[in-house]
């Protein structure tokens, strides 16, 4: 994927309401919507497990696991958004590695360094 998620805007032929000037609704954040649904599932899944007769300890473990996975996913999604929003070329400089193989004389860089 390239960049953060953006919800699709309605096209003029699919929109039934004519466009009129007025206040513009703020853009929806896809990550926030995703995290809200994940938090809802962290509540809904344990309730369903209890409803169908699972043990309380198993249900509590499932709830803790789902909450941990949701928190890690949220962290990774936000981090990827920040990295995608950063201008290109503004990161850390890339370190170049020396070739490890032998040079034209058959000597490695390590050998040349210690033999002067």
Buried (B, 14 or more C-beta within 10 A) or exposed (E): EEEBEEEEEEEEEEEEEEEEEEEEEEEEBBBEEBBEEBBEEBEEBBEEBBEEEEEEEEBEEBBEEBBEEBBEBBEEBBEBBEEEEEEEEEEEEEEEEEEEEEEEEEEEEEEEEEEE
